[in-house]
């Protein structure tokens, strides 16, 4: 007997397996079946009657199927607190369309218009009074929900606004947005082929192309995964390195083992240290390597730290290099780091979460030279000729398309040139999900190689965006934001009161100070720098409360607070660069 034959009539008016009448016979039959098969008839009947009342209260009685429901009164009946089945019955179509229209109007277009505020700022206590956060016993009306939707847009930061230059993400790419909406509607989880066939193959295609662009062997050989953020991608690198050099750790953990040491720049993303702590290495086993005057890892210090570990009988495990540091946008010397990794037998990871997008550009991919394979030659005296050799450098790469390429959040990838290591490292062979006797090729059940179970189909928004623009379009996007960064840098150099932290920034984050007129004639002593340290926070406060723009600031080691402009929105023009400088000067000139 088909399972659908036991469905009560309220579920579908017409199943693909069997047509159902619109009368109550099926519901009555189902009631009788439940009552006769239960060891406690009274209880079973009460339970079913409760369900019948709830469904009736929601307009889902046996006379109203889910695709043709004329009920418009969604108010609760029988005191059942407005139960609504989690299913898009026909009466919800108008509500859904109205909400989507509101989102398109207020968030997508009005919220990204230069004439709109980036944020309408309120302190927490005030915002609690302005917005209805309270959860109640009874559900709200659809009109109330639409009002809450509008208010949510109103009080949120418009990160797609051209003048949101505060973080390493911004913009609203229309193709990525549509892609994200579709995956939310389909609500897939990418762990087995049977529940996500299209997205499984799509991930395979996109990750292979990204590996090819990185320069991994044989046109992109290796493996990879879409991750919930670059931090987790860096954690995958640590996990894979640990398994490759200490495979017994999968079973035995780190107990009684030789200490494994991770090396990374003092300007690297904090996730390297956080994930090392999370995975039981301990922060003391993350050695932070000094940087030079432009923010690159000092190779001499790296080698000194590796030798120190060896002298203490510790195992140098991996180096996590950075291509595009969070603050200065520095690109570590990957070629030099790879030589040290080869010399001391360490895993080489490249955190290119931010700067990886430069790989799409023939003009700027040189910033990541050393990430790819090295083609060299070896003289063989016996045959009196040179043999070409390939040396593969990076073992793994973190690359976040939601950053420099401006895909919607989150869209982060971990890429490795080692084909089997993800599965070998993380698999547990859960038989309730990864059965080996399925009717299809279970090598496409990718879920056992990642640490999550459920996983969003983040691939689709990026794939859809890539299909729409092509690789040439992504390249043009990258080159546009670099061009704007170079224009902005030139304007800072020539404008009185503005000073660059780095004379020649490598990436599209430009760090600079604004020195108000009141400080320009001061001697550059401790008092001057203490006063300068207070300028950026005051200007930031003024722009937030005005809603005119959002730019971040921070100190760095001994340097006082400075502004950091971050560009990845390719809608920005030269006039916007001038606006940023004008606005900062306007807000800070009287400090």
N, C-alpha and C positions, 0 to 999 in steps of 0.2 A: 504494500500500500504506500502511495506517495505521502510524504509528510504534509504536503499542501492540502490533502483531503481532510485533515483535521483542523485546518484553519477556520475560525469562525468567520461569518460573512462580513463582519465589520473590517476585516483586514484588507481584503481586495474584493471589489465587485467582480472582477474577472481575472483569474490567474492565468499565467501562460500555460499551466498544466490542466486546469479544469475551470469551466465557467461556473459562477455561483449565482444563485438567485438572489434577488434583493430582499426576499422575505426573511423571516426569523427562524425557518426550519433548521438551518445549519447551526445557528446559535443554540437552539433548543437541543439539538442532537449532541452538540459539544458539551452542553451542561449535563445532559444525561450521562454521557460517557465519563465525565469527570466524577459524577456522583456515584456511578456504579463501580468504578475501578478504585475508588479511594477506600482505605480502611476506616476512614472517619467521614462518613457521608455529610454529616451536618457541617463540619468544618469546611469540607471541599465546596459545598454549595454556598456557604457564606463568603468564602474567598472569591468564588467566581462572580457572585452577585456584587461584591465590592468592586471588582474589576469592571463589571457591566456598568455600574453607576458612574465610575470614573470616566469610562469611555463615552457614556451617554452625555455626561456633563461637558465633555470636550467636543461634542458634535461628531462623535465617531460611532454612533449606534449602528445596528445592523441595517438600517435604511439609508445610511450615509457612508459611502465608500471613500477611500482616501484620495481618489482622483476626481471626484465629482461631488463635492460637498457644498451644499447651499447654505449651511448654517453660518450665520454671521455673528450671532451672539456668543461671544467667547467667555461670558461671565460664569463664575463657578456656580454649580448647582449642588444641592444636597450637602452643603458644607464641606466640600472636598477641596477647598483651597485652590481652585483654578488649575487642576491637573491638566497638563498639555502633553500629549504623547510626543516624543522626540522624533517627529517625522513631518516632512513638508507637505501636509495635506493642502488641498486646493485653496482653502480659505486663507492660507498664509501668503499666497502669491502677491497680493496687493501690498501686504506689510513688507515683504522682502524687497519688492521693487521700490517701494517708497524709501526704505532704509538705504538701499544701494544708491538711489538718486541723491539722497542727502549726503552720503559719503563722497560721491563724485563731485557734487557741487561744493561742499564745504571743505573737505579735506584735500581732495585731489587738485581742484582748480583754485578756489578762493584761498585755500591755505598755502598755496605755492606762488601766489601772486605777489610781486614786489611791493605792491601798495598795501598789503596786509601786514599785520604784526607777526613776528616770528613766535611770540608768546605773549599771552596776557597773564602777567605775573600776579600771584597772590601768595601771601604767607600761609603756612599750613593751617593755622587756626581759622583764618579767614576763608580759605578754600573749603574747609569742612562745613562752614556755614552756607557757602554758596552752592555747593553740590550735594545732592542727595545720595550719600554713600550707604545709607541704612538698608539692611536686609530685613524683610518682614514675613509674617506668616502667610499672607495672601499675596498673590502675584499682582503686578501692575498692569494697567491697561496698555494697549498698543500705542495710544497717543502719548502716554507718559514715557514709554520706552523710546519713542522717537524723540521726545524732548531730551531725554537723558543722552541719547546718541548725539544730538546737536551740542549739548553742553559738554560732552566729552571732547568733541573736536575743539570747542571754544577754549577750554582750559588746558589743552595739551600743547606741548611744544611742536611746532610745525617743522619737523626735521627735513621735509622735502623743500622747504623754502630756500630760495637762492642765497639768503643771508644767514642761513644756519651753516656756519663753518666751524663748528665747535668740536666735532669728533671725527673719527676716521670713517664715517659713513654720512651720506646725505643724498638728497635728491629722491625723486619718485620716477623711476623708469616705467613708462606705460606698459611695456611688454612684460617686464618682470612683475608688475602689479597684477596684470590679468592672469599671469601664470600662477601667482600665489593664491589668487582668488579661486582659481580652478582646483588647485590641490586642496584647498580648504573645503571646497564643495564635495570633492571625492573622498576626502579624509582617509588617504591610504597610509599604510605603515610598511616601510620598505625593509622587510626581513626575509620573506620567502617569495619565490617567483609566482606561486599560486595566488597570492593576494595582491601582488604589485608587478604583474608581468611587464607592462610597458615601462614603468619607472625603473625596474631592474635593468633592462636593456639600455635605457636612456643613460643611467648612471655609468654603465660600462663604456658607452660611447664617449660621453663627455670627459670622464676621467682619463680615458686613453688618449684623447686629443690634448688634454692638459699635460699629461706626461710627455707626449711628443713635443709639445711646445717648450717644456722645461729642458728637454734634451736627453731623456732617458733612453737606454739602448733599444735597438731594433724598432725604431719608430714609436716608442712609448710603452715598451714592455714594463711590466710591474703590476702594481695593485694600488688601490686607493679607496677612499670612502668620503661621503659627505658627512660632516660633523656638526654638532650644535655649537659652533664657535671655534675660533682659532686657538683658544686656550685648550680645549679638548683635543684638537689636532696636535698641538705640541705634546700633550700627554700621551697620545698614540705613539709619537716618536720615541719618547722615553721608554714606553712599554716595549716597543719593538726592539729597541737597542738592548734593553735588559735581556729580552729573550734570546736575541742573537748571540750575545756574549756570555750569558749566564742562563742557559735554557733550564737548568734545574730549579731556577727561581720560580717557575710556573707552579711547581709542585711544593717546593720547600720554603718559598718566600725568601726573605733576606736574612733569616736567622742563621747565625754561625757562618755566614759567608764573608768573603773578603769585601771590604767597603767598595762600593761602586760610586765613582765620582763623575758628576756632570759639570761641564764648563760652559759658561755663557757670558756675554758682555754685561758690564755693569749698567748699560743702557737698554738691555734686552727687556722684553715684555715680562711683567711679573708672573705670568702664568707658568714659566719654566720652574721657578722656585715653588709656586703654589702646588703645581701638579707633582713635583718631586716630594713635597711634604705629604700630599694626599696619598701618594703611592708608597710611603714608608721609607723613602730614602733619608728624609730629614734635611732641613735647610742647610746644615753644616756640610752636607755632601754636595752642595751646589756652589761651585767656586766662581765668583764673579770677577771677570777679567777686566783690567783697566782699559779705558779707551783713550784715543789720542785727541788732539785739539778739535777734530771735526766729528768725533763721536764713533770712530771705528775701533774695533777690538785691536789691542796691541798684541801682535803675534809673539813678540819677545816675552811678554808677561804670560801669555798662554803657555808657551813652552816651559817657562820657569815653573808654572803651577803644575804642569803635567809631570815634570821631573821630581818635584816635591812629593807628589802622590806616589810615584814609583819608589822613592827613597823610603816612604813609610809603608811600603808593601800594600798600597791601595791600588785598585784597578781603575785606570782612566777609561770611562765608559763611552762618553759621547761629547761632542761639541755642538751646541745649539747656536749657530751663527744667525745673524739678523740681516735681512734685506729690507731696509726701510724701518729704522727704529721709530718708536712711537712719538718721541719729542722732536729730535733733530732730523729725522728722516735719513739717517746714515745707512750706508750699505757696507757691511763688513767685507774684508778681502777674502772672498770665497776660495780663490785659487790658492792663496797662502795657507788658509785654514785646512784645505783639503790635503795639502802636502803634509801637514802635521798629523792629521788624522790617519793618513796612510803610514807615516813613520811610526806612530805609536799605537796603531791598530785600534782606532776609535771609530764609532759611528758618527757620520757627519749629517746633521740635520740643519736645514735652512728654514728659519721662520720668515717666510715671505708673505705673511698674512696681509701686510700693507703694501709692500713694494712689488709683489708678484705680478700685479697688473702690467708693469712695465715690460714683461716678457712678450706682451701682445704687440709691442712696437719695435720695428726694426731700428728706429732711431734711439730708443732708450733701453733696449734689453741689455746693452753693454754694462749697465749698472749691476747686473747679476752675473757677470762673467765669472766662470768658475763653478757655476751650479751644474753645468752640463758635462757631457763627456769631453775628454781632452784627446785630441788626435795628435799623436807624436810619432816619432820614428826611432828605431833601434838599429844600430850598426852591427851586422853579423859578419865578423871577419872571415868565418869559414866559407861563406858563400859570396863574400865581397859585395854585399849590397845592403841597403837599408830596408827594414821591415816596418810597415805601418802598425802602430799599436793603438788601442783604445783604452783610456783610463777613465773609469766612471767615478765621478766625484761625489755629489750629494747622494746619500742613502735615502733621504726622505725630505719632503718639502711641505710646509703649510702655506696654503694660498687661499685667500678669502675673496671671492668675486664680489661680495657685498661691500668691499672697501673701495679700492681704486677703480674697479669696473662698475660700481654703483648699482649692482643687483640689489633686490630687496633683502632685508635681513630675515633670517640668517641664511648665509650661503657661504659655507666654509668647507675646505677640502684638505684632506691629508693624502699625500701622494708618496709612494715608495717604489724604488726600482726592483725590490725583492718580491717576487711573485707570490710566495707562499707564507711569508712571515706573519701577516695579519691573522690568517686562519690558524696557523700553528700556535701563535701566541695567545689567542683569546678564546679558542673554541672550547666548549664544554659538552657539545653533542646532546643537547636537550631533546629527548626523543618525542616529546609532545609537540614539537615544532619542526624539528629538522630530521624527520624520518628519512631513512635511506632507501626505503622501498616505494617511494612515490612513483607515479606513472610518467614523470618527466625527468629531465636531467637535473639532479639536485645540486649540481655545482653552481646553479644559478640562485640557490638559496643562500644569500650573502650574509644573513643575519648573525651567523655564528662567529663571524670574524670581527664584529664590533661589540663594544661593551654595553651598548644599549640593547633593549629588546625592541620596543616600539621606536620608530624613527621616521621623521617627516620626509616627504618627497621634495626636499629642497632643490633637487636637480632641475625640476621642470621649469621654474621661473628663469633660471639661468639658461637652460637649453632654449626656451622659447625666445628669450631676449637675443641669444646668439644666432638663432635661426633668422630672426627679423633683421638683425644688423649685419650679420656675417662677420668674419674675422677682421675684414677691412673696416667695418663700422666700429668695432671695439678698439682697433688701432687708432682710428681717427679720434675717438673719445679720449683715449689716453694722451694723445699728442696735444689735444686741445687744452686739457687741464695742466699739462706741463708748460704749455705756452703761456697760459694765464699766470702760472707761478713765476715764470721768468719775467713776465711783464711787471708783476707786483714787486718782485725783488728789485728790479731796476727803479721803480718809483720810490721804494723805501730808501734806496741809496741816495737819491737826489733831493729828498724832501727834508727840510729842516725839522729837527725835533724827533726824527725817527732814526734808529740805529739797528743794524742787523746783528744778531747773535753769531751767525755764520755768514761770512762774506759771500760764499757761493753754495747755497743749499743744493743737495743732490736730488731730493724728491719734491713733492708738491706741498710739503709743510714748511712754512717760512716762519722762523722765529725772530722776533724783533722787540725792541723797547720803544715806548713813546716817552720822551722826556719833556715834561711841561715847561713853558717859558720860565717859571719860577725856579727851576733847577738848572737851567742851561749854563748859567755863569758860575755855578758852584764848583769848588775843587772836588775832584773825583776821590773822595775819602770815604770813611765808614759812614759818616752822617749822610752823605749823598746817596750811597747805596741803600741805606735804611729807608730814606725817603722814596727813592725810586721803587723799592720793593712794594710800597703801598699804592702805587699809581694804578697798576693793572687791575687789582681787585676793585678799586673805586670806579674805574671806567667800566668794568664788567657789570658791576651793580647798576650803574646808570643805564647801560644799554638794555639790560634785562628788564628793568622797570619801565623803560620806554618802549620796549618791544622792537627796537630798530634793527638788531642783529644779535648773533651769538657767536662769540669767539672765545676760545679758552686761553688760560694762562697757567704758568707753573714756574717754580724755581728749578734749577738743576745744579746739584752739588753746591758750589760756592756762589753761583750766579743768582742775582735777585730776580724776582718775578718778571717774566717776559711774556708777551703775547705769542700765540702759535696759530697762524692761519693754516687751515687744512683745506685743500682743494681736491674734490673728486666729482663735482657737479659740472658737467660740460655745457650747461646752459649759461654759465657765467661769461661775461664779456669784460673788456678792458674798462668800460664805464663802471662796472661793479667793483673792480679793484680800486678805482679812485674813490668810489663811495665809501669803502671800508676805511680807507685812510682819513677821509674827511670826517666820518662819523666819530672815529676814535679821537681825532684832534678836537672836534667840537665838544665832546663829552669830557675831555681831560685838560683842556687848555687853561682852565682856571684853578687847577689843583695846585 
